[in-house]
């Protein structure tokens, strides 16, 4: 089951969400179809046209936005003058509600990839009445355990890349929160320090999370690289602004999985995604009785063609629940 053909948006705009931020949004597909919200990864990756292709354009009103600081939203995180203190999970969820009201949507399916799955899960837990279904892939929950695995734990599996990453961090901070240490460099007034830190972070991510060629190519763009690295480390270095605290091993999203009761969901996960080493996706599925878990063999964080098939099958099935 291939993804749907490429389509163009029929409407778009810039929504003033306060704090000096304007987020770019677009709608495509059927203006009278089932509303579906697409949440990109990163945080900070920005959205892209291929994400529209997971939905039948005759059945869905597809809503996409670039989260604060990402993509075409303004101001960009790549600008050192951009205030990141107003870029948190709570701010992003408030932006989703503003956009929903702006588009006069009552309820929508929420589709998320990677960080988008964290945001989608927490949004559904705190706004359950507006989420009709969840479709998530490259699933994460934003726990400190996941951050520790992806910044330090995988150093034993990728020792050479990890050594290069550590070498760019201040010696006194190499035993602590590595994302926060890197973020400190990305907030430096020295542009050379910021550039070296952005390169160090994206090189490490590329080493541990094999990505499609298009994603790797974007890391060659200095502006994208700086904005992406600054946003990811801002979130990863601050508990994703979920408030779990260092002693909460499970994290807020998994702890509150019971709040998803009544919301149907599909989790599509590559069997070789390193996040699976913690068993969090399996635990989330078993704590959320209305979910189904689709494991794609021999696939990583990007579940590949088989994962695409499962995602399209899920959105096709949920389209029949419209109205």
C-alpha positions in Angstrom: 0.0 0.0 0.0 1.9 3.1 -1.3 1.5 6.5 0.1 -0.9 8.8 -1.7 0.3 11.1 -4.6 1.8 14.5 -3.9 -0.7 17.3 -3.6 -0.5 21.1 -3.0 -2.2 23.0 -0.2 -5.4 24.8 -1.0 -4.9 27.4 1.9 -2.1 28.6 4.1 -1.2 31.5 6.5 0.8 32.8 9.4 -1.0 32.6 12.8 0.0 35.1 15.5 0.3 33.0 18.6 1.7 35.6 20.9 5.1 36.1 22.4 6.3 37.6 19.1 5.7 34.3 17.4 3.9 33.6 14.1 3.4 29.9 13.1 3.1 28.9 9.5 0.1 26.6 8.7 -1.4 25.0 5.6 -4.4 22.9 4.7 -4.7 20.4 1.9 -6.9 17.6 0.7 -10.7 17.9 1.0 -11.9 21.1 2.8 -14.9 19.1 4.0 -13.0 16.0 4.9 -12.1 14.5 8.3 -9.6 17.0 10.0 -6.1 15.6 10.6 -3.3 17.4 12.3 0.3 16.6 11.4 3.0 17.1 14.0 6.6 17.1 12.7 9.6 15.7 14.6 12.8 17.3 16.0 11.7 19.3 17.9 12.7 21.8 15.3 12.6 19.8 12.1 9.7 21.6 10.4 7.1 20.0 8.3 7.4 18.8 4.6 5.2 17.9 1.7 5.8 14.2 2.0 3.9 14.1 5.3 0.6 14.9 3.4 0.9 11.6 1.5 -0.1 9.5 4.5 -3.7 10.7 4.1 -6.3 10.1 1.4 -6.8 13.6 0.0 -10.4 12.8 -0.8 -11.2 11.8 2.7 -9.1 14.2 4.9 -8.7 17.9 5.5 -4.9 17.8 6.3 -3.6 20.5 8.6 0.1 21.0 8.9 2.1 23.6 10.8 5.7 24.4 11.5 6.1 24.6 15.3 7.6 27.6 16.9 11.0 28.5 15.6 10.9 25.8 12.9 10.4 25.7 9.2 8.6 28.9 7.9 7.5 30.0 11.3 8.9 33.2 12.7 11.2 34.2 14.3 13.5 31.2 13.5 15.3 29.4 16.2 18.5 29.8 14.1 18.5 33.5 14.9 20.4 33.9 18.2 18.1 36.8 19.2 15.0 34.5 19.2 13.7 34.0 22.7 13.6 30.3 23.4 12.0 30.7 26.8 8.6 31.0 25.1 9.2 27.8 23.1 8.0 25.0 25.4 5.6 22.0 25.2 2.9 24.1 26.9 3.4 26.9 24.4 3.2 24.5 21.5 0.0 22.9 22.8 -1.6 26.3 23.2 -0.6 27.0 19.6 -2.4 23.9 18.5 -5.6 25.1 20.2 -5.3 28.5 18.7 -4.9 26.9 15.2 -7.9 24.6 15.8 -10.1 27.6 16.8 -8.8 29.6 13.8 -9.7 26.8 11.4 -13.1 26.2 13.2 -12.3 22.5 13.8 -14.1 20.7 16.6 -12.0 17.5 16.7 -9.1 16.1 14.7 -7.0 13.0 14.2 -3.5 13.7 15.4 -0.6 12.2 13.5 2.9 12.6 14.9 6.5 11.4 14.1 9.3 11.1 16.7 9.1 14.3 18.8 5.7 14.8 17.2 4.5 11.7 18.9 5.6 13.1 22.3 3.7 16.3 21.6 0.7 14.4 20.2 0.5 12.1 23.2 0.7 14.9 25.7 -1.8 17.0 23.7 -4.3 14.1 23.7 -3.8 13.6 27.5 -4.5 17.2 28.3 -7.1 17.9 25.6 -8.8 14.5 25.1 -12.1 15.9 23.9 -10.5 17.4 20.7 -8.5 14.3 19.6 -10.5 11.7 17.7 -7.6 9.3 17.1 -3.8 9.1 17.3 -1.4 7.8 14.6 2.2 7.8 15.8 5.5 6.5 14.4 9.1 6.6 15.6 7.3 6.7 18.9 8.9 8.5 21.9 7.5 9.8 25.2 10.0 12.5 26.1 11.2 10.8 29.3 14.6 11.5 30.9 15.5 7.9 30.4 15.1 8.2 26.6 17.3 11.4 26.6 19.9 9.7 28.7 20.0 6.7 26.3 20.2 8.9 23.2 22.9 11.2 24.5 25.0 9.0 26.7 23.9 5.4 26.7 24.5 4.9 23.0 28.0 6.1 23.5 29.0 2.5 24.2 27.6 1.4 20.9 29.0 4.3 18.9 32.3 5.0 20.8 34.1 6.9 18.0 31.2 9.2 17.3 30.5 9.7 21.0 34.2 10.7 21.6 34.0 13.3 18.9 30.8 14.7 20.4 32.2 14.8 23.9 35.3 16.5 22.7 33.2 19.6 21.7 31.7 20.0 25.1 33.2 21.8 28.1 35.3 19.3 30.1 33.5 20.2 33.3 30.1 19.3 31.8 30.8 16.0 30.2 29.5 14.0 33.1 26.2 15.8 33.4 23.3 16.6 31.1 24.9 16.5 27.7 22.0 18.1 25.9 22.0 21.0 28.3 25.8 21.3 28.0 25.5 21.5 24.2 22.6 23.9 24.4 24.8 26.2 26.5 27.3 26.4 23.6 24.5 27.0 21.2 23.4 30.0 23.2 27.0 31.5 23.1 27.4 35.0 21.8 30.3 33.7 19.7 29.0 32.5 16.3 32.0 30.1 15.8 31.1 28.4 19.1 27.5 28.1 18.1 28.4 26.7 14.7 30.8 24.1 16.1 28.2 23.0 18.7 25.5 22.7 16.0 27.7 20.6 13.9 28.7 18.4 16.8 25.1 17.7 17.7 23.9 17.0 14.2 26.9 14.7 13.6 26.0 12.7 16.7 22.3 12.5 15.8 23.3 11.3 12.3 25.5 8.6 13.8 22.9 7.2 16.1 19.7 7.6 14.1 20.1 6.7 10.5 17.7 8.9 8.6 16.5 9.2 5.0 19.0 11.0 2.7 16.8 14.1 2.5 17.0 14.6 6.3 20.8 14.2 6.3 21.1 16.7 3.5 19.2 19.3 5.5 22.0 19.2 8.1 24.3 20.7 5.5 22.3 23.9 5.6 23.9 26.0 8.4 20.7 27.8 9.3 18.7 24.6 9.5 21.5 22.9 11.5 21.7 25.8 14.0 18.0 26.1 14.5 17.4 22.3 14.8 20.3 21.7 17.2 19.3 24.7 19.3 15.7 23.5 19.6 16.4 19.9 20.2 18.9 20.6 23.0 16.6 23.2 24.5 13.9 20.5 24.9 16.1 17.6 25.7 18.1 19.6 28.2 14.9 20.6 30.1 12.9 17.4 30.5 11.0 18.3 27.3 9.2 20.8 29.6 7.0 18.0 30.9 8.0 18.4 34.6 8.7 14.8 35.3 11.9 15.5 37.3 15.1 13.4 37.4 13.6 10.8 39.8 10.6 9.9 37.5 12.0 7.0 35.5 8.8 6.5 33.5 8.2 10.1 32.6 4.9 12.0 32.6 3.5 10.7 29.3 3.8 7.0 30.2 2.7 7.7 33.8 -0.5 9.4 32.4 -1.2 6.8 29.7 -4.6 6.1 31.4 -5.7 9.5 30.2 -5.7 8.2 26.7 -8.5 5.8 27.4 -11.3 6.1 24.8 -9.0 7.5 22.1 -8.2 4.9 19.4 -4.5 4.9 18.4 -2.0 3.2 16.2 1.7 3.0 17.1 4.1 2.1 14.2 7.5 1.2 15.4 10.7 -0.1 13.8 12.0 -3.1 15.6 15.6 -1.7 15.5 14.7 1.8 16.7 17.1 2.3 19.6 14.3 3.8 21.7 12.9 0.2 22.0 15.9 -0.7 24.2 13.9 0.8 27.1 10.7 -1.0 26.3 8.7 2.3 26.5 6.6 1.8 23.4 5.6 -1.7 24.5 4.7 -0.3 28.0 2.7 2.6 26.5 0.7 0.2 24.3 -0.1 -2.1 27.2 -1.1 0.9 29.4 -3.4 2.3 26.7 -6.1 -0.4 25.9 -7.4 1.5 22.9 -4.1 1.3 21.0 -2.6 -1.1 18.5 1.1 -1.7 18.2 2.6 -2.5 14.7 6.2 -3.6 14.9 8.1 -3.3 11.6 10.9 -5.9 11.4 14.4 -4.8 10.6 13.5 -1.1 10.5 14.9 1.7 12.7 13.5 5.1 13.8 12.3 5.5 10.2 10.1 2.5 9.8 10.6 2.5 6.0 8.2 1.3 3.3 6.5 -1.3 5.5 6.0 1.4 8.1 4.5 3.7 5.5 2.1 0.9 4.5 1.0 0.5 8.2 0.5 4.3 8.6 -1.6 4.6 5.4 -3.7 1.6 6.5 -4.3 3.3 9.8 -5.4 6.6 8.4 -7.6 4.8 5.8 -9.3 2.9 8.6 -9.8 6.0 10.7 -11.2 7.9 7.8 -14.2 5.6 7.9 -15.0 6.8 11.4 -15.6 10.4 10.2 -19.0 11.9 10.9 
